[in-house]
Amino acid sequence: MICFRRNILCLFVLMATSTFTAESQMYPAKKHQLYLNCIGERRGPVVVFESGLDNTSSDWSKVQTEVAKFTEACSYDRAGLGKSTTDATPGYGPAADTLEEKVEDLRQLLLSAHIPPPYLSVGHSAGGILVRRFASKYPDTVQGMVLVDSAHEEQVWRFIDIDPKVIQGVSLKPDDLRKGGMLPARERFAWNTQIPLIVIEHGRSITRDGLTKAHEAEFEAAMHWMQKDLASRSPQGELRTAKHSGHDIELEEPAVVTRAIQDIWDKLETGK
């Protein structure tokens, strides 16, 4: 294991001296061909975006364009989504890749595209689980993080306690949860960190068909607790609210997300 880690570290060092610049193109990652879009000039940590559930890199276009003004910003499509191809079942369905495989896909993509650490990871919704797992598995590569209305390893159980219709409203089945990482996350993944962290929660209530007003209020309270809990996982954690957004904050209030990324990036660069 030690030798393996040293080899990976050496490879990252070699990559850091490369003049290769990643652009919008396809890269191999095991059985997949993954679409990667990198823009901007690297001036510090590379910002790596992770989309929610079955979403694609296009969700980050507004934020990515602004982030590229101060550093390199990279978004990608997971296997079987957007422009990426796969021999496996896409998304988070029963036959899809596991959370661990998705994490390894991202690592392999960054290696293939010659994008060395350090990274500033940004994850939306279910993508928040993935970037936290990546940071847990490769802690030396991720220096900062922004979580955008992130999924939480306890959310399924808290939602079910409120009303099973909450789960139906987001079309998640037990197999989806297991493959998507929710069940393994709760069963074995307790993530804590020391890195700078900003968690952004939605500020506009999310309505769900079939739920009573009382259950909707419980749902919002549970969501707030989970985002607050995530922010508490780092002594440098901070919780912010996108007051005018529902779940897709990066689309509804991209400036809020961009500001959070800029603040973390500045902190990493200045050490303050």
KEMARDREN-207299 format. One record per residue: residue in three letters; x, y, z of N, C-alpha, C in turn. Coordinates in steps of 0.02 Angstrom, whole numbers, plus 50000, padded with zeros to 5 digits. Example, Ala and Ser with C-alpha at 12.3 -4.5 7.8 and 13.67 -1.06 7.14 Angstrom:
// residues 2
ALA506604971650390506154977550390506604983550390/SER506424988850354506844994750357506455000250394/
This chain:
// residues 272
MET500414994050000500005000050000500435006350000/ILE500985006150040501425011950043501735013249975/CYS501965007849942502275008649876501765011449827/PHE501155008949831500635011349785500525018849793/ARG500475021149856500375028149869500965032349845/ARG501575029749854502165033349831502155033849755/ASN501955028549721501925028749648501435033949624/ILE500855034249657500355039249638500625046249650/LEU500955047249707501235053749723501765055749672/CYS502185050949653502705052449603502385054349537/LEU501845050849519501505052349456501215059349458/PHE500925061249515500655067949522501205073249515/VAL501795071749544502355076449540502575077349467/LEU502615071749431502795072149360502285076149321/MET501635075049337501105078549303501155086049316/ALA501365087949376501385094949394501895098749353/THR502395095349326502915098549286502735098549212/SER502175095449195501975094949125501685101549100/THR501785102949035501505108949005500835107448973/PHE500595101248978499965099248949499395103148981/THR498955105648939498365109248964497735105648942/ALA497325103748990496695100348975496195105248946/GLU495805102948897495275106848868494655102548865/SER494165104548826493555100648820493685094648774/GLN493745088848803493855082848763493715076648805/MET493795070748774493645064448806494285061348833/TYR494225058048890494795054648921494575047748946/PRO495035042948943494865036148966494855035749042/ALA494385031949068494355030349140494065023349145/LYS494505018449147494305011349149493875009749089/LYS493245007749100492805005649045492425011549014/HIS492585017649035492215023449012492655028048970/GLN492325032448933492635038248903492265044248932/LEU492625048248971492315053649008492455060448976/TYR491925064448971491985071148945492225075949000/LEU492745079648984493025084449032493075091248999/ASN492865096349036492895103249011493285107449061/CYS493885109549043494295113749086494415120449051/ILE494295125849088494415132549061494785136649114/GLY495115141849090495485146249136496215144149143/GLU496605148549172497325147349182497445145649255/ARG497825140449266497965138249334498415143249370/ARG498165145749427498555150449468498585148149540/GLY498355142149553498315139349621497925132849617/PRO497555131149670497155124949667496675124949608/VAL496615119249576496125118449522495445117149552/VAL494935120649528494255119549551493945113849510/VAL493725108549544493435102749511492705102249532/PHE492255102449483491535102449497491245095349491/GLU490795093749536490445087249536489695088549536/SER489345086149485488635087449478488205082749520/GLY487575084549528487115080549566486825074749526/LEU486655069449561486325063449536486415062349461/ASP485895063449420485945062249348486065068749309/ASN486335073749341486475080149308487145079849272/THR487265084949231487875085049190488295091349204/SER488865091649172489325097149182489025103849161/SER488535103849117488235110149093487915114049150/ASP487725110649204487425114049261487895119149292/TRP488545118149282489045122549312489275128249267/SER488985128849207489265133349157489325140549181/LYS488815143149215488835150049239489375150949292/VAL489395146449340489885146849393490585145749366/GLN490665140749323491315139049297491625144749258/THR491215148249219491465153949180491755159349225/GLU491435160549281491675165649327492295163349365/VAL492295157049386492875154349422493495154449378/ALA493405153249313493965153049266494315159749260/LYS494015164949286494345171449284494915172049334/PHE494925167449385495475167849433495865161349440/THR495625155749412496015149649411495715144649362/GLU496045139049354495785133849309495175130549342/ALA494655129549302494025126649327493825120849282/CYS493715115049311493575108949273492915105849294/SER492495104349245491885100649256491885094549210/TYR491505089449227491495083449185490815080049191/ASP490695075549144490085071449145490265064549170/ARG489915062149221490035055349244489835050349190/ALA490075044249197489965039049146489225038349129/GLY489085038449063488405037549039487975043649041/LEU488245049249064487865055449068488165060649021/GLY487745065048995487985070348951488365067548892/LYS488985069848883489395067748827489835061748842/SER489825059348903490245053548922489915047048902/THR490325042148886490075035648865490255030448918/THR489945024648913490085019348960489825012648934/ASP490135007248958489875000548945489424998249001/ALA489405002249054488985000549112488335004449109/THR487895003049156487265006749160487395013649191/PRO487155019049159487305025749184486915027549247/GLY487105033249276486735035949332486845032249397/TYR486305031749436486335028649501485845022849506/GLY485685019749450485205014249451485505007849479/PRO485105002449482485334996249514485964993149485/ALA486064994049419486654990949387487214995949376/ALA487145001949402487645007149391488265005949434/ASP488785009749418489395009349457489255011449530/THR489645008749575489575010549645489905017349659/LEU489795019849718490115026049739490865025549734/GLU491155019949756491875019149754492125019249682/GLU491755016249636491955016249566491915023249536/LYS491415027049556491365033949532491955038149557/VAL492155036949619492725040449647493355038749608/GLU493435032349591494025030249553494005032849482/ASP493405033449453493335036449387493595043649388/LEU493415047449439493645054349444494395054649451/ARG494665050449494495395050349503495755048749437/GLN495495043649402495805041549339495735046949286/LEU495175050449286495075055949239495585061449250/LEU495695063349311496175068549327496885066449309/LEU497035060049320497695057449299497765057549224/SER497255055149188497285054749115497355061649084/ALA497025066549114497035073349086497635077449111/HIS498065074349152498665077749178498465084049218/ILE498005083149263497795088549308497995086649379/PRO498585088849401498825086849467498495090849523/PRO498515088249584498265092149640498735098049654/PRO498515102749695497935102349740497285104249705/TYR496735101649733496065102949707495655106749759/LEU495195110749733494655113549773494025110249746/SER493725105849784493165101849760492505105349774/VAL492055105049724491395108049730490875102749712/GLY490435101049758489945095849745489235098049759/HIS488795096649712488075098349720487675092049733/SER487215092349780486745086949794487115080349805/ALA486945075049766487275068649775488025069149760/GLY488215074049719488925075249706489315077049768/GLY488955079649819489275081249882489535075049918/ILE489155069549913489385063249942490025060949907/LEU490035061649840490605059249801491235063249817/VAL491185069849819491795073849832492045072749903/ARG491595071549950491815070150018492175063450022/ARG491905058549985492235052049984492915052449950/PHE492965056349895493605057349861494105060449909/ALA493885065549946494335068949993494535064350050/SER494085059950070494245055250123494755050050100/LYS494685047950037495125042850010495795045649988/TYR495805051749963496415055049940496495061849975/PRO496595061750040496585068050079497135072950060/ASP497695070450034498245074950017498115078949953/THR497585077149917497455080449852496945086049857/VAL496515085949907495975090849913496135095749969/GLN496205102149951496395107250001495805111350026/GLY495265111449988494675115350008494055112549976/MET493475114450001492855111449976492265116249984/VAL491825116049933491185119449936490645114349922/LEU490165113749968489605109149960488975113149947/VAL488625111549892488045115449871487415111249881/ASP487035112849933486435109049952486575101549946/SER487095099549980487365092749972486915087450002/ALA486945081549973486645075650003487025074050068/HIS486685070650113486955068950178486825061550190/GLU487295058150222487225050950232486625048950276/GLU486335053750311485755052250353485095054350321/GLN485125057550262484525060850237483955055950221/VAL484125050250192483595045550174483195043450235/TRP483545041950288483215039550349482805045050381/ARG483065051150381482695056650410482075058350368/PHE482135057850302481565059150259481025053850267/ILE481235047550271480745042150280480375042950346/ASP480725045250397480405046350462479865051650457/ILE479965056450412479465061750402478865059050363/ASP479015056250304478495053450260478835050050202/PRO478675043650188478985040050131478885043650065/LYS478385047950060478255051649997478835056149980/VAL479225058250030479805062550016480295058849971/ILE480405052449985480855048349945480555047249876/GLN479905045949872479575045049808479645051349765/GLY479635057049799479675063449764480325064449728/VAL480855061249752481505061849718481675055549680/SER481185051049673481255044949632481845040649651/LEU481945039749716482495035549739482215028949767/LYS482495023449743482305016849768482895014049808/PRO482785008849849483325006149889483955004449850/ASP483875001349791484464999649751484825005949727/ASP484425011049709484735017349688485155020249745/LEU484885019949805485235022649863485875018949876/ARG485855012349870486455008449883486985009849830/LYS486795009749766487275011049713487505018249714/GLY487055022849732487235029949733487665031849791/GLY487725027449840488185028749895487845030549960/MET487185031349961486845033450022486895028150076/LEU486745021950059486755016650110487465015350135/PRO487945014250089488635013250114488885019350153/ALA488665025250132488885031250167488665031050240/ARG488045029250251487795028950319488115023250358/GLU488225017650324488465011750358489195012150377/ARG489605015650337490325015350352490705021950342/PHE490365027250321490725033150302490555039050348/ALA491005040450395490935046350437491495051150419/TRP491325056450384491825060950356491925067050401/ASN492545068250419492745074350454493395076750422/THR493525083150427494105085950393494365092050430/GLN494945094350410495245100450437495265105950384/ILE495065104450323495145109150268494615114650270/PRO494755120350238494245125650232493635122950196/LEU493045124450222492425121550197491865126750201/ILE491495127550146490885131550146490315127150122/VAL489785126950161489175123250143488635128350127/ILE488325127650069487795132250048487125128450048/GLU486645131050085485985127950086485485132250048/HIS484945129150024484425132949990484015136850041/GLY483765142650020483375146850065482645147050049/ARG482455144849989481755144649970481475137749980/SER480915137050013480635130550028480515126549964/ILE480655120049969480555115549912479895111849924/THR479425112749879478775109349885478815102449852/ARG478465097649881478445090849853477725088549851/ASP477535085649794476855083449784476645078349837/GLY476045079249864475775074349911475965075449983/LEU476395080349997476595081550066476165087050097/THR476005086150160475635091250197476105097150213/LYS475815102750230476215108550250476655106950310/ALA476385102950356476765101150415477365096850397/HIS477265092150350477815087850329478335091850289/GLU478105096650250478575100950213479015104850261/ALA478715107150315479105110850366479615106250399/GLU479415100050412479885095150441480445093550393/PHE480275093050329480775091750277481295097350276/GLU481055103550276481515109250274481955109450337/ALA481655107850394482045107750457482585102350454/ALA482415096550425482905091150418483465093150371/MET483285096350315483795098650268484265103650301/HIS483985108150339484405113150373484875109750423/TRP484615104950461485045101450509485615097950474/MET485475094850416485995091150381486535095750353/GLN486335101450326486835106150300487255109050357/LYS486925110550412487285113050471487775107750497/ASP487555101450497487995096050519488605095450474/LEU488505095950409489075095550362489565101150375/ALA489315107150386489755112850399490165111850463/SER489885108050510490225106850574490775101650569/ARG490845098350510491335093050504492045095650499/SER492125102150491492795105250489492805111150537/PRO493365111950574493425117950617493435124350576/GLN493545123650510493535129350465492895129550424/GLY492385125950447491755125550410491315131550421/GLU490935133250369490475138950372489835137150334/LEU489265138950361488615137850329488355144350301/ARG488185144350236487885150250205487205148250175/THR486785153250164486115151950137486025155850072/ALA485805152350019485605155549957484865157249964/LYS484715163349984484045165150007483505164349954/HIS483685165049891483175165049838483175158649797/SER483515153549820483595147449780483235141449809/GLY483025137049764482825130449783483445125949784/HIS483365119649764483915114949769484485116449720/ASP484335118949660484845119949609485155126949615/ILE485525127949667485795134549683486275136949628/GLU486665132249600487155134249549486825137049487/LEU486185135449476485805138149419485415144349438/GLU485165144549499484725149949520485095155949550/GLU485625154649586486045159949614486785158249606/PRO487015158049543487715156049531488215160549566/ALA488035166849576488505171549608488655169549680/VAL488165166449713488265164249782488785158549784/VAL488735154049736489205148449732489895150949713/THR489925155349664490555158149642490915161749699/ARG490535165649739490825169249795491125164449846/ALA490775158949859491025154049908491685150949883/ILE491695149249819492305146249790492875151249793/GLN492735157549775493255162749777493515163549848/ASP493075163349898493285164349967493735158649991/ILE493555152449973493975146749991494645147149955/TRP494625148649891495235149049850495695154449877/ASP495425160249894495835165749922496145163549988/LYS495765160050029496015157750093496595152950084/LEU496545148550035497085143850022497705147349996/GLU497605152549957498165156149928498515160649978/THR498135163750022498425168450070498575165350137/GLY498255159650151498345156450216497965160050272/LYS497495164450254497115168250304496375166350300/
